[in-house]
Amino acid sequence: GEDVEQSLFLSVREGDSSVINCTYTDSSSTYLYWYKQEPGAGLQLLTYIFSNMDMKQDQRLTVLLNKKDKHLSLRIADTQTGDSAIYFCAESIGKLIFGTGTRLQVFP
Amino acid sequence: ETGVTQTPRHLVMGMTNKKSLKCEQHLGHNAMYWYKQSAKKPLELMFVYNFKEQTENNSVPSRFSPECPNSSHLFLHLHTLQPEDSALYLCASSQATLNTEAFFGQGTRLTVV
């Protein structure tokens, strides 16, 4: 089936690390994505990981993939107020299936 | 700026009105999509067009009617909508439908009164 789940909210202090988690159901997904949506805007691709990888690092972003458990996470190091947004994970199975999004709030 | 432009940005319409949403991309992409974003719900894929042909209709009510005259333009025609259709409608495009990055427009915030 097609189902991507995320927790709805995450609140962190500025400078701390944020970890946003996602679970998906379709094991045939070849790419998994993280998108960011700022207020009043569409979705912007942050990073992606190919299914044969278990980790990908891109500056402050680290993506971890546990294919056995169908679990994906996004870690943001040194979280800033500008990181406040909604973060969506998505799996690609011929089309993009998105989760509900996790609203990240960063407080001083 | 993602290269995908949606108009209008905001739309208020009555239940008996007919209106259209427009999406345009000049990225040379072959696939275009309509998504519906409602509060606290996953992004819902509505329609997929690939090389101007509709390849997916995700059980969308007939009061939503898509049109893709060419690979650069996608429309969503609306008629006799319901208040529960109020949402952010997002258009996206990608080079192909399989395993490629999707670029999103900023969306049209639709309110049905």
Backbone of each chain as ProteinMPNN parsed JSONL, in Angstrom:
{"seq_chain_A": "GEDVEQSLFLSVREGDSSVINCTYTDSSSTYLYWYKQEPGAGLQLLTYIFSNMDMKQDQRLTVLLNKKDKHLSLRIADTQTGDSAIYFCAESIGKLIFGTGTRLQVFP", "coords_chain_A": {"N_chain_A": [[0.813, -1.194, 0.0], [0.228, 2.384, -0.154], [1.565, 4.553, 1.959], [2.682, 7.089, 3.972], [4.095, 8.151, 6.903], [4.349, 10.681, 9.386], [5.306, 12.473, 12.336], [3.407, 15.238, 13.627], [4.363, 17.619, 14.773], [7.33, 19.361, 15.87], [9.453, 20.766, 18.201], [12.246, 22.744, 18.799], [15.215, 24.041, 20.384], [17.084, 26.86, 19.357], [20.178, 26.234, 17.811], [20.352, 23.648, 18.744], [20.17, 20.162, 17.673], [17.873, 18.922, 15.235], [15.65, 16.244, 14.735], [13.799, 14.691, 12.392], [11.371, 12.329, 11.781], [10.232, 9.598, 9.713], [8.074, 7.156, 8.372], [7.56, 4.665, 5.914], [5.713, 2.654, 3.569], [5.996, 1.24, 1.182], [8.116, -1.008, -0.122], [9.298, -0.968, -2.554], [10.185, 1.493, -3.18], [12.501, 3.579, -4.753], [13.796, 5.977, -4.581], [13.945, 8.306, -1.901], [12.675, 11.242, -0.497], [13.241, 14.492, 0.971], [11.354, 17.303, 1.538], [10.915, 20.84, 1.931], [8.664, 23.213, 3.226], [8.02, 26.518, 3.33], [6.189, 29.199, 4.979], [3.412, 30.19, 3.034], [4.466, 29.322, 0.664], [5.409, 26.998, -1.988], [6.516, 23.537, -2.139], [9.903, 22.755, -1.554], [12.663, 20.986, -2.736], [14.832, 19.474, -0.457], [16.741, 17.436, 0.028], [17.699, 14.116, -1.054], [17.673, 10.517, -0.997], [19.054, 7.57, -2.252], [17.764, 4.28, -2.493], [19.634, 2.273, -2.009], [21.438, 3.251, -0.317], [22.492, 4.018, 3.046], [23.001, 6.275, 4.421], [23.251, 9.783, 4.006], [25.001, 12.773, 3.719], [24.754, 16.282, 3.768], [26.028, 19.163, 4.111], [24.543, 20.8, 6.747], [22.635, 18.887, 6.921], [21.627, 15.554, 7.52], [20.73, 12.496, 6.275], [19.222, 9.527, 7.202], [18.658, 6.173, 6.391], [16.788, 3.36, 7.046], [16.237, 0.626, 5.608], [15.202, -1.852, 6.132], [13.425, -1.48, 8.244], [11.871, 0.373, 7.044], [12.227, 3.119, 7.549], [12.919, 6.498, 7.678], [14.978, 9.288, 8.32], [15.594, 12.749, 9.033], [18.158, 14.757, 9.941], [18.903, 17.849, 11.273], [21.569, 19.78, 11.84], [22.698, 22.159, 14.317], [20.343, 23.866, 14.452], [18.537, 26.576, 13.091], [16.573, 29.639, 13.372], [15.595, 30.192, 10.875], [15.134, 27.713, 9.87], [12.655, 26.981, 10.574], [9.735, 25.552, 9.512], [7.585, 23.504, 7.442], [8.25, 20.121, 7.075], [8.406, 17.644, 4.682], [8.421, 14.196, 4.061], [8.861, 11.975, 1.305], [8.049, 9.247, -0.791], [9.12, 7.607, -3.755], [7.375, 6.023, -6.11], [6.959, 5.664, -8.839], [5.319, 7.724, -8.732], [5.091, 10.557, -6.607], [4.612, 10.056, -3.215], [3.45, 11.628, -0.426], [4.013, 12.391, 3.055], [2.232, 13.627, 5.995], [3.606, 15.825, 6.731], [5.882, 17.509, 8.927], [5.752, 19.944, 11.289], [8.217, 22.11, 12.06], [9.307, 23.956, 14.729], [11.403, 26.48, 15.76], [12.836, 27.812, 18.568], [14.232, 30.638, 20.347]], "CA_chain_A": [[0.0, 0.0, 0.0], [0.949, 3.646, -0.203], [1.3, 5.299, 3.175], [3.884, 7.702, 4.531], [3.666, 8.738, 8.17], [5.264, 11.562, 10.098], [4.692, 13.178, 13.453], [2.927, 16.529, 13.13], [5.054, 18.786, 15.32], [8.607, 19.224, 16.558], [9.901, 22.058, 18.686], [13.633, 22.649, 19.273], [15.88, 25.298, 20.717], [18.079, 27.297, 18.376], [21.503, 25.69, 18.074], [20.267, 22.202, 18.962], [19.889, 19.363, 16.477], [16.485, 18.48, 15.042], [15.526, 14.975, 14.025], [12.429, 14.485, 11.898], [11.259, 10.923, 11.414], [9.24, 9.246, 8.703], [7.994, 5.744, 8.006], [6.861, 4.459, 4.653], [5.246, 1.271, 3.51], [6.266, 0.532, -0.068], [9.526, -1.391, -0.157], [9.843, -0.817, -3.905], [10.642, 2.873, -3.365], [13.913, 3.635, -5.115], [14.284, 7.229, -4.034], [13.148, 8.922, -0.833], [12.959, 12.672, -0.559], [12.796, 15.433, 2.001], [10.976, 18.611, 1.018], [10.664, 21.875, 2.938], [7.659, 24.195, 2.823], [7.968, 27.712, 4.165], [4.843, 29.792, 4.932], [2.995, 30.844, 1.798], [5.257, 28.866, -0.484], [5.286, 25.601, -2.365], [7.512, 22.657, -1.566], [11.229, 22.858, -2.154], [13.449, 19.795, -2.423], [16.002, 19.685, 0.397], [17.715, 16.384, -0.221], [17.097, 12.827, -1.343], [18.579, 9.397, -0.792], [18.757, 6.399, -3.061], [17.415, 3.202, -1.568], [20.747, 1.374, -1.688], [22.305, 3.962, 0.623], [21.905, 4.105, 4.374], [23.231, 7.595, 4.966], [23.724, 10.82, 3.087], [25.217, 14.026, 4.451], [24.832, 17.45, 2.906], [26.209, 20.314, 5.006], [23.926, 20.581, 8.059], [21.594, 17.863, 6.806], [22.02, 14.152, 7.45], [19.597, 11.603, 6.051], [19.466, 8.126, 7.542], [17.64, 5.275, 5.851], [16.756, 1.977, 7.508], [15.333, 0.034, 4.629], [14.553, -3.019, 6.731], [12.286, -0.988, 9.022], [11.201, 1.397, 6.23], [12.292, 4.313, 8.375], [13.755, 7.563, 7.129], [15.054, 10.436, 9.221], [16.337, 13.935, 8.607], [18.763, 15.449, 11.065], [19.397, 19.182, 10.967], [22.509, 20.199, 12.886], [22.75, 23.596, 14.593], [19.091, 24.377, 13.908], [18.373, 28.026, 13.124], [15.174, 30.07, 13.264], [15.214, 30.103, 9.465], [14.765, 26.336, 9.549], [11.245, 26.786, 10.929], [8.975, 25.267, 8.287], [7.01, 22.149, 7.444], [9.137, 19.201, 6.366], [7.689, 16.491, 4.152], [9.151, 13.13, 3.404], [8.109, 11.435, 0.189], [8.632, 8.087, -1.46], [8.892, 7.626, -5.19], [6.986, 4.704, -6.625], [6.317, 6.039, -10.09], [4.708, 9.004, -8.388], [5.543, 10.945, -5.27], [3.634, 9.94, -2.137], [3.93, 12.471, 0.659], [3.449, 12.286, 4.386], [1.442, 14.774, 6.454], [4.483, 16.951, 7.043], [6.208, 17.799, 10.319], [5.99, 21.389, 11.483], [9.358, 22.358, 12.938], [9.354, 25.296, 15.312], [12.692, 26.729, 16.407], [12.706, 28.943, 19.48], [15.543, 31.152, 20.768]], "C_chain_A": [[0.856, 1.257, 0.0], [0.613, 4.432, 1.05], [2.623, 5.806, 3.717], [3.448, 8.437, 5.787], [4.773, 9.564, 8.813], [4.536, 12.095, 11.325], [4.395, 14.607, 13.008], [3.78, 17.711, 13.586], [6.394, 18.404, 15.939], [9.051, 20.618, 16.954], [11.312, 21.893, 19.245], [14.172, 24.03, 19.569], [16.933, 25.6, 19.653], [19.462, 26.789, 18.778], [21.519, 24.2, 18.34], [20.096, 21.488, 17.619], [18.41, 19.001, 16.443], [16.52, 17.145, 14.329], [14.057, 14.764, 13.669], [12.356, 13.073, 11.334], [10.1, 10.662, 10.461], [9.245, 7.73, 8.525], [7.185, 5.624, 6.728], [6.553, 2.98, 4.518], [5.695, 0.515, 2.263], [7.761, 0.241, -0.202], [10.142, -1.243, -1.549], [10.325, 0.599, -4.174], [12.126, 2.877, -3.689], [14.563, 4.921, -4.639], [13.353, 7.691, -2.926], [13.619, 10.357, -0.694], [12.56, 13.38, 0.735], [12.559, 16.783, 1.33], [10.712, 19.545, 2.193], [9.629, 22.841, 2.39], [7.658, 25.34, 3.818], [6.588, 28.349, 4.027], [4.566, 30.487, 3.602], [3.725, 30.388, 0.56], [4.942, 27.411, -0.816], [6.388, 24.782, -1.718], [8.831, 22.785, -2.321], [12.038, 21.631, -1.748], [14.673, 20.17, -1.597], [17.111, 18.694, 0.05], [16.968, 15.101, -0.559], [18.138, 11.745, -1.092], [18.116, 8.241, -1.657], [18.616, 5.202, -2.129], [18.556, 2.239, -1.247], [21.781, 2.041, -0.776], [21.672, 3.901, 2.006], [22.153, 5.465, 5.024], [23.673, 8.549, 3.851], [23.867, 12.1, 3.885], [25.386, 15.162, 3.456], [24.836, 18.665, 3.805], [25.545, 20.023, 6.354], [22.905, 19.443, 8.071], [22.208, 16.459, 6.745], [20.761, 13.322, 7.301], [20.025, 10.195, 6.394], [18.319, 7.284, 7.016], [17.838, 3.877, 6.423], [15.727, 1.268, 6.641], [14.565, -1.15, 5.207], [13.303, -2.594, 7.495], [11.462, 0.033, 8.256], [11.096, 2.701, 7.029], [13.317, 5.275, 7.8], [13.809, 8.692, 8.143], [15.893, 11.535, 8.596], [16.853, 14.619, 9.861], [19.287, 16.786, 10.58], [20.294, 19.593, 12.12], [22.438, 21.71, 13.07], [21.51, 24.301, 14.017], [18.962, 25.868, 14.135], [16.897, 28.392, 13.004], [14.686, 30.007, 11.821], [14.869, 28.697, 9.018], [13.311, 26.047, 9.902], [10.423, 26.668, 9.653], [8.269, 23.931, 8.48], [7.905, 21.27, 6.577], [8.348, 17.953, 5.975], [8.679, 15.433, 3.688], [8.253, 12.556, 2.311], [8.831, 10.22, -0.366], [8.223, 8.127, -2.927], [8.616, 6.213, -5.669], [6.271, 4.914, -7.952], [5.54, 7.32, -9.95], [5.19, 9.315, -6.975], [4.391, 10.826, -4.273], [4.206, 10.651, -0.926], [3.306, 12.078, 1.991], [2.671, 13.554, 4.734], [2.301, 16.013, 6.642], [4.685, 17.105, 8.538], [6.508, 19.28, 10.436], [7.1, 21.555, 12.497], [9.316, 23.8, 13.415], [10.661, 25.442, 16.076], [12.548, 27.958, 17.285], [14.08, 29.341, 20.018], [15.992, 30.559, 22.106]], "O_chain_A": [[2.077, 1.184, 0.14], [-0.506, 4.926, 1.19], [3.568, 5.038, 3.899], [2.531, 9.258, 5.74], [5.95, 9.204, 8.789], [3.307, 12.161, 11.352], [5.057, 15.128, 12.111], [3.906, 18.698, 12.862], [6.576, 17.301, 16.454], [9.027, 21.542, 16.141], [11.555, 21.01, 20.068], [13.668, 25.041, 19.081], [17.583, 24.697, 19.126], [19.864, 26.899, 19.936], [22.551, 23.547, 18.188], [19.906, 22.119, 16.579], [17.779, 18.8, 17.481], [17.327, 16.937, 13.423], [13.195, 14.673, 14.543], [13.182, 12.677, 10.511], [9.124, 11.411, 10.418], [10.304, 7.102, 8.527], [6.247, 6.386, 6.494], [7.075, 2.156, 5.268], [5.77, -0.714, 2.278], [8.565, 1.157, -0.375], [11.355, -1.375, -1.712], [10.818, 0.889, -5.264], [12.922, 2.253, -2.987], [15.754, 4.942, -4.329], [12.139, 7.499, -2.993], [14.814, 10.644, -0.766], [11.681, 12.938, 1.474], [13.431, 17.328, 0.654], [10.343, 19.116, 3.287], [9.702, 23.245, 1.23], [7.338, 25.162, 4.994], [5.882, 28.072, 3.057], [5.382, 31.268, 3.112], [3.609, 31.015, -0.494], [4.304, 26.697, -0.043], [7.109, 25.274, -0.851], [8.865, 22.905, -3.545], [12.095, 21.276, -0.571], [15.448, 21.051, -1.968], [18.259, 19.073, -0.186], [15.755, 15.01, -0.372], [19.333, 12.026, -0.989], [16.919, 7.975, -1.771], [19.281, 5.13, -1.095], [18.449, 1.462, -0.299], [22.844, 1.484, -0.501], [20.457, 3.749, 2.128], [21.574, 5.768, 6.068], [24.362, 8.168, 2.905], [22.969, 12.475, 4.638], [26.068, 15.025, 2.44], [23.781, 19.148, 4.217], [25.949, 19.083, 7.04], [22.378, 19.086, 9.125], [23.172, 16.215, 6.019], [19.835, 13.431, 8.105], [21.065, 9.723, 5.935], [17.151, 7.638, 7.176], [18.912, 3.288, 6.302], [14.525, 1.306, 6.902], [13.426, -1.415, 4.822], [12.261, -3.244, 7.416], [10.451, 0.513, 8.768], [10.023, 3.292, 7.158], [14.442, 4.891, 7.48], [12.797, 9.019, 8.762], [16.766, 11.295, 7.761], [16.077, 15.011, 10.733], [20.026, 16.855, 9.598], [19.83, 19.739, 13.251], [22.161, 22.451, 12.128], [21.627, 25.214, 13.199], [19.237, 26.37, 15.225], [16.074, 27.575, 12.591], [13.499, 29.794, 11.573], [14.366, 28.502, 7.912], [12.792, 24.983, 9.566], [10.417, 27.574, 8.82], [8.349, 23.314, 9.542], [8.269, 21.653, 5.465], [7.716, 17.303, 6.807], [9.656, 15.741, 3.005], [7.029, 12.647, 2.392], [10.06, 10.171, -0.406], [7.148, 8.605, -3.288], [9.48, 5.337, -5.641], [5.161, 4.43, -8.174], [5.147, 7.931, -10.943], [5.64, 8.428, -6.249], [3.33, 11.419, -4.463], [5.297, 10.329, -0.456], [2.217, 11.507, 2.041], [2.476, 14.433, 3.895], [1.782, 17.128, 6.705], [3.77, 16.861, 9.324], [7.4, 19.804, 9.77], [6.947, 21.186, 13.661], [9.293, 24.738, 12.618], [10.982, 24.622, 16.936], [12.18, 29.028, 16.802], [14.978, 28.507, 20.136], [17.071, 30.889, 22.597]]}, "seq_chain_B": "ETGVTQTPRHLVMGMTNKKSLKCEQHLGHNAMYWYKQSAKKPLELMFVYNFKEQTENNSVPSRFSPECPNSSHLFLHLHTLQPEDSALYLCASSQATLNTEAFFGQGTRLTVV", "coords_chain_B": {"N_chain_B": [[12.323, 30.823, -6.339], [11.114, 28.433, -8.414], [10.689, 27.827, -11.019], [8.238, 26.968, -11.672], [5.126, 28.272, -12.14], [2.212, 29.445, -10.664], [-1.111, 30.605, -11.089], [-4.291, 31.99, -10.125], [-2.753, 33.352, -7.081], [-4.379, 33.463, -4.915], [-7.794, 32.593, -4.436], [-11.2, 33.17, -4.215], [-14.268, 31.669, -4.312], [-17.728, 31.192, -5.121], [-20.099, 28.541, -4.543], [-21.489, 28.073, -6.856], [-19.998, 29.048, -8.871], [-17.738, 29.078, -11.745], [-14.383, 28.489, -12.222], [-10.861, 28.68, -13.081], [-7.693, 27.218, -12.437], [-4.289, 27.944, -13.094], [-1.224, 26.607, -14.307], [2.188, 26.849, -15.059], [5.176, 25.876, -16.643], [8.546, 26.246, -17.648], [10.651, 24.527, -17.804], [11.247, 22.485, -19.356], [10.179, 20.096, -18.674], [8.471, 16.921, -18.715], [6.402, 15.839, -17.29], [3.552, 16.673, -15.354], [1.737, 17.729, -12.452], [-1.124, 17.801, -10.266], [-1.658, 18.617, -6.916], [-3.429, 18.414, -3.812], [-3.498, 20.251, -0.866], [-4.472, 19.989, 2.325], [-5.194, 21.077, 5.666], [-3.422, 19.332, 8.176], [-3.475, 16.918, 6.831], [-2.121, 14.426, 4.616], [-0.326, 15.43, 1.673], [-2.316, 15.287, -1.152], [-2.254, 13.5, -4.059], [-3.689, 14.437, -7.067], [-3.967, 14.493, -9.955], [-2.025, 13.223, -12.7], [-0.044, 14.091, -15.428], [1.634, 13.015, -18.274], [3.73, 13.717, -20.853], [1.594, 15.205, -21.965], [-0.543, 13.516, -21.713], [-3.081, 12.197, -19.656], [-2.199, 10.268, -16.957], [-2.865, 9.47, -14.492], [-5.634, 9.549, -12.375], [-6.66, 10.271, -9.372], [-9.092, 9.2, -8.171], [-10.627, 11.553, -8.184], [-13.268, 13.89, -7.657], [-15.674, 14.739, -10.197], [-16.157, 17.427, -10.364], [-13.792, 18.666, -10.459], [-11.756, 19.342, -13.097], [-9.154, 18.531, -15.091], [-6.829, 19.952, -17.484], [-4.49, 19.653, -20.047], [-2.952, 21.26, -22.3], [-0.466, 21.4, -23.508], [2.967, 20.42, -22.91], [3.929, 22.352, -21.234], [1.945, 23.66, -19.88], [-0.688, 23.488, -17.526], [-3.979, 23.083, -16.462], [-6.585, 23.512, -14.032], [-9.84, 23.08, -13.966], [-12.638, 24.326, -12.32], [-15.823, 23.677, -10.941], [-19.006, 24.084, -9.442], [-18.119, 23.675, -6.732], [-17.526, 22.504, -3.336], [-17.598, 23.633, 0.103], [-15.706, 22.085, 1.518], [-13.768, 21.679, -0.317], [-12.036, 23.698, -0.15], [-8.699, 24.615, 0.02], [-5.097, 24.399, -0.336], [-3.896, 24.379, -3.53], [-1.534, 22.71, -5.275], [0.739, 22.779, -7.906], [3.01, 20.766, -9.731], [6.04, 19.866, -11.461], [8.048, 17.536, -13.308], [10.963, 15.984, -14.762], [10.557, 13.37, -15.598], [8.17, 10.773, -14.789], [9.116, 8.915, -13.082], [11.158, 8.454, -10.355], [12.387, 11.045, -10.325], [13.226, 14.411, -9.448], [10.694, 16.551, -8.235], [9.418, 19.723, -9.012], [7.884, 22.382, -7.412], [5.142, 24.677, -7.691], [4.043, 27.774, -6.133], [1.521, 27.509, -5.291], [-2.097, 27.747, -5.224], [-4.257, 29.329, -3.134], [-7.319, 28.298, -2.334], [-10.575, 29.264, -1.556], [-13.767, 28.242, -0.868], [-16.925, 29.521, -0.789]], "CA_chain_B": [[11.754, 30.651, -7.687], [11.386, 27.054, -8.813], [10.443, 27.645, -12.438], [6.843, 26.58, -11.85], [4.337, 29.445, -11.776], [0.776, 29.193, -10.548], [-1.99, 31.754, -10.958], [-3.914, 33.062, -9.211], [-2.21, 32.88, -5.814], [-5.523, 33.319, -4.016], [-9.062, 32.588, -5.158], [-12.414, 32.933, -3.437], [-15.358, 31.447, -5.255], [-18.97, 30.643, -4.619], [-20.33, 27.152, -4.915], [-22.065, 27.964, -8.197], [-19.07, 29.648, -9.839], [-16.766, 28.285, -12.502], [-13.094, 29.16, -12.279], [-9.759, 27.805, -13.49], [-6.34, 27.441, -11.931], [-3.311, 27.777, -14.171], [0.145, 26.266, -13.924], [3.067, 26.979, -16.22], [6.6, 25.611, -16.393], [9.408, 26.303, -18.832], [11.838, 23.78, -17.409], [11.421, 21.387, -20.296], [9.717, 18.858, -18.048], [7.444, 16.205, -19.45], [5.333, 15.415, -16.396], [2.968, 17.723, -14.515], [0.902, 17.143, -11.409], [-1.909, 18.606, -9.329], [-1.784, 18.103, -5.563], [-4.273, 19.183, -2.898], [-2.945, 20.277, 0.485], [-5.413, 20.411, 3.368], [-4.562, 21.1, 6.992], [-3.25, 18.096, 8.941], [-3.64, 15.734, 5.978], [-1.029, 14.29, 3.655], [-0.53, 15.963, 0.327], [-3.07, 14.329, -1.95], [-2.049, 13.557, -5.498], [-4.978, 14.441, -7.761], [-3.822, 14.113, -11.369], [-0.693, 13.184, -13.291], [0.036, 14.136, -16.883], [2.945, 12.688, -18.8], [3.678, 14.011, -22.295], [0.257, 15.754, -22.22], [-1.58, 12.504, -21.526], [-3.378, 11.93, -18.253], [-1.817, 8.906, -16.598], [-3.436, 9.119, -13.199], [-6.722, 10.314, -11.774], [-6.704, 9.605, -8.075], [-10.482, 9.204, -7.681], [-10.994, 12.94, -7.931], [-14.637, 14.18, -8.113], [-15.744, 15.32, -11.542], [-16.215, 18.889, -10.296], [-12.427, 19.092, -10.788], [-11.503, 18.868, -14.454], [-7.843, 19.016, -15.525], [-6.575, 20.09, -18.913], [-3.062, 19.82, -20.323], [-2.874, 21.504, -23.741], [0.904, 21.124, -23.945], [3.798, 19.973, -21.785], [4.31, 23.477, -20.377], [0.786, 24.259, -19.227], [-1.661, 22.601, -16.894], [-5.091, 23.823, -15.875], [-7.565, 22.776, -13.234], [-11.123, 23.764, -14.082], [-13.429, 24.092, -11.113], [-17.229, 24.077, -11.032], [-19.899, 23.613, -8.369], [-17.31, 23.133, -5.646], [-18.077, 22.469, -1.996], [-16.685, 24.283, 1.065], [-14.61, 21.191, 1.917], [-12.731, 21.727, -1.356], [-11.108, 24.783, 0.194], [-7.383, 24.033, 0.297], [-4.014, 24.908, -1.176], [-3.715, 23.489, -4.675], [-0.15, 22.811, -5.71], [1.142, 22.19, -9.178], [4.415, 20.37, -9.76], [6.485, 19.262, -12.714], [9.294, 16.78, -13.217], [11.467, 15.553, -16.068], [9.843, 12.13, -15.888], [7.311, 10.415, -13.658], [9.752, 7.902, -12.24], [12.423, 8.738, -9.682], [13.011, 12.332, -10.61], [12.826, 15.481, -8.548], [9.537, 17.358, -8.615], [9.519, 21.148, -8.694], [6.545, 22.832, -7.07], [4.748, 26.064, -7.689], [3.741, 28.312, -4.806], [0.178, 27.103, -4.923], [-3.26, 28.635, -5.219], [-5.09, 29.149, -1.928], [-8.712, 28.356, -2.77], [-11.619, 29.285, -0.531], [-15.097, 28.092, -1.441], [-17.896, 30.072, 0.179]], "C_chain_B": [[12.127, 29.267, -8.208], [11.233, 26.845, -10.307], [9.026, 27.184, -12.734], [5.983, 27.719, -11.298], [2.858, 29.099, -11.759], [0.031, 30.509, -10.423], [-3.438, 31.287, -10.895], [-3.293, 32.506, -7.938], [-3.327, 32.64, -4.806], [-6.798, 33.391, -4.846], [-10.185, 32.297, -4.176], [-13.548, 32.768, -4.433], [-16.577, 30.882, -4.562], [-19.194, 29.253, -5.162], [-20.908, 27.003, -6.321], [-21.137, 28.518, -9.275], [-18.316, 28.594, -10.639], [-15.483, 29.093, -12.583], [-12.04, 28.151, -12.736], [-8.469, 28.212, -12.81], [-5.36, 27.141, -13.061], [-1.936, 27.467, -13.598], [1.001, 26.291, -15.181], [4.498, 26.646, -15.816], [7.359, 25.656, -17.713], [10.738, 25.661, -18.499], [12.121, 22.637, -18.378], [10.985, 20.048, -19.729], [8.576, 18.243, -18.84], [6.251, 15.786, -18.598], [4.859, 16.593, -15.553], [1.909, 17.111, -13.613], [0.039, 18.214, -10.736], [-1.963, 17.857, -8.003], [-2.738, 19.009, -4.792], [-3.655, 19.099, -1.509], [-3.977, 20.853, 1.438], [-4.71, 20.306, 4.712], [-4.566, 19.705, 7.613], [-3.519, 16.827, 8.137], [-2.442, 15.627, 5.047], [-1.355, 15.017, 2.365], [-1.211, 14.894, -0.516], [-2.774, 14.534, -3.423], [-3.413, 13.473, -6.179], [-4.838, 13.874, -9.17], [-2.344, 14.103, -11.751], [-0.833, 13.229, -14.799], [1.474, 13.864, -17.293], [2.889, 12.837, -20.314], [2.24, 14.353, -22.724], [-0.87, 14.739, -22.024], [-1.808, 12.258, -20.037], [-3.058, 10.477, -17.939], [-2.362, 8.495, -15.234], [-4.521, 10.105, -12.813], [-6.999, 9.602, -10.464], [-8.091, 9.711, -7.453], [-10.954, 10.61, -7.324], [-12.424, 13.186, -8.44], [-14.635, 14.94, -9.428], [-15.899, 16.83, -11.527], [-14.824, 19.509, -10.475], [-12.097, 18.495, -12.16], [-10.162, 19.399, -14.931], [-7.77, 19.123, -17.042], [-5.094, 20.342, -19.102], [-2.884, 20.019, -21.821], [-1.485, 21.26, -24.317], [1.748, 20.812, -22.71], [4.155, 21.086, -20.821], [3.166, 24.029, -19.542], [-0.166, 23.195, -18.695], [-2.719, 23.462, -16.245], [-5.901, 22.891, -14.981], [-8.843, 23.589, -13.246], [-12.023, 23.338, -12.925], [-14.877, 24.508, -11.35], [-18.037, 23.371, -9.969], [-19.118, 22.95, -7.24], [-18.058, 23.217, -4.311], [-17.115, 23.16, -1.028], [-15.517, 23.395, 1.48], [-13.524, 21.081, 0.849], [-11.744, 22.864, -1.118], [-9.786, 24.175, 0.641], [-6.335, 24.806, -0.503], [-3.794, 23.904, -2.297], [-2.335, 23.748, -5.263], [0.047, 22.099, -7.041], [2.618, 21.833, -9.079], [4.754, 19.845, -11.142], [7.777, 18.491, -12.455], [9.687, 16.323, -14.614], [10.737, 14.292, -16.533], [8.995, 11.79, -14.682], [7.992, 9.469, -12.692], [11.067, 8.412, -11.688], [13.127, 10.012, -10.124], [12.429, 13.387, -9.688], [11.638, 16.236, -9.1], [9.754, 18.788, -8.147], [8.095, 21.673, -8.51], [6.358, 24.321, -7.306], [4.38, 26.51, -6.281], [2.32, 28.007, -4.37], [-0.863, 28.185, -5.109], [-4.068, 28.313, -3.974], [-6.542, 29.372, -2.34], [-9.64, 28.329, -1.57], [-12.965, 29.228, -1.227], [-16.111, 28.54, -0.396], [-19.32, 29.766, -0.258]], "O_chain_B": [[13.302, 28.966, -8.416], [11.607, 25.791, -10.82], [8.647, 27.024, -13.895], [6.101, 28.084, -10.129], [2.324, 28.534, -12.713], [0.483, 31.423, -9.734], [-3.793, 30.298, -11.536], [-3.305, 31.291, -7.736], [-3.246, 31.747, -3.962], [-6.883, 34.137, -5.821], [-10.141, 31.33, -3.416], [-13.762, 33.623, -5.293], [-16.475, 30.187, -3.551], [-18.553, 28.838, -6.127], [-20.828, 25.927, -6.912], [-21.459, 28.461, -10.462], [-18.257, 27.417, -10.283], [-15.505, 30.26, -12.973], [-12.284, 26.945, -12.774], [-8.19, 29.397, -12.63], [-5.56, 26.23, -13.864], [-1.54, 27.988, -12.555], [0.586, 25.813, -16.237], [4.972, 27.086, -14.768], [6.888, 25.177, -18.745], [11.803, 26.166, -18.853], [13.109, 21.916, -18.236], [11.37, 18.994, -20.234], [7.824, 18.93, -19.531], [5.205, 15.418, -19.132], [5.662, 17.407, -15.095], [1.272, 16.116, -13.956], [0.426, 19.379, -10.651], [-2.261, 16.664, -7.945], [-2.848, 20.203, -5.071], [-3.327, 18.013, -1.031], [-4.316, 22.035, 1.376], [-3.756, 19.545, 4.873], [-5.571, 18.995, 7.582], [-3.766, 15.77, 8.717], [-1.816, 16.637, 4.724], [-2.521, 15.195, 2.014], [-0.754, 13.754, -0.589], [-3.012, 15.611, -3.971], [-4.197, 12.563, -5.909], [-5.501, 12.902, -9.531], [-1.532, 14.856, -11.212], [-1.637, 12.501, -15.382], [2.412, 14.42, -16.721], [2.099, 12.17, -20.982], [1.746, 13.842, -23.728], [-2.042, 15.091, -22.16], [-0.861, 12.128, -19.262], [-3.584, 9.565, -18.578], [-2.326, 7.32, -14.867], [-4.352, 11.321, -12.909], [-7.505, 8.48, -10.444], [-8.251, 10.241, -6.354], [-11.596, 10.823, -6.295], [-12.765, 12.743, -9.537], [-13.705, 15.689, -9.728], [-15.785, 17.464, -12.576], [-14.694, 20.724, -10.623], [-12.157, 17.279, -12.345], [-10.029, 20.602, -15.159], [-8.528, 18.487, -17.774], [-4.505, 21.158, -18.392], [-2.684, 19.045, -22.547], [-1.353, 20.944, -25.5], [1.268, 20.937, -21.584], [4.629, 20.822, -19.716], [3.395, 24.786, -18.598], [-0.406, 22.163, -19.321], [-2.414, 24.442, -15.567], [-5.902, 21.671, -15.146], [-8.929, 24.647, -12.623], [-12.145, 22.156, -12.605], [-15.131, 25.579, -11.902], [-17.786, 22.212, -9.639], [-19.409, 21.822, -6.842], [-19.072, 23.903, -4.183], [-15.924, 23.259, -1.321], [-14.435, 23.907, 1.769], [-12.483, 20.464, 1.077], [-10.732, 22.972, -1.811], [-9.753, 23.325, 1.531], [-6.653, 25.738, -1.242], [-3.538, 22.726, -2.048], [-2.019, 24.858, -5.69], [-0.418, 20.98, -7.255], [3.385, 22.528, -8.413], [3.875, 19.432, -11.899], [8.5, 18.77, -11.499], [8.861, 16.28, -15.526], [10.353, 14.166, -17.696], [9.092, 12.456, -13.651], [7.492, 9.244, -11.59], [11.979, 8.759, -12.439], [14.349, 10.028, -10.276], [11.299, 13.273, -9.214], [11.578, 16.528, -10.294], [10.215, 19.031, -7.032], [7.22, 21.438, -9.343], [7.283, 25.117, -7.146], [4.403, 25.71, -5.346], [1.957, 28.223, -3.214], [-0.553, 29.375, -5.147], [-4.508, 27.18, -3.778], [-6.944, 30.492, -2.654], [-9.51, 27.485, -0.683], [-13.27, 30.066, -2.076], [-16.156, 28.02, 0.719], [-20.271, 30.146, 0.425]]}, "name": "protein", "num_of_chains": 2, "seq": "GEDVEQSLFLSVREGDSSVINCTYTDSSSTYLYWYKQEPGAGLQLLTYIFSNMDMKQDQRLTVLLNKKDKHLSLRIADTQTGDSAIYFCAESIGKLIFGTGTRLQVFPETGVTQTPRHLVMGMTNKKSLKCEQHLGHNAMYWYKQSAKKPLELMFVYNFKEQTENNSVPSRFSPECPNSSHLFLHLHTLQPEDSALYLCASSQATLNTEAFFGQGTRLTVV"}
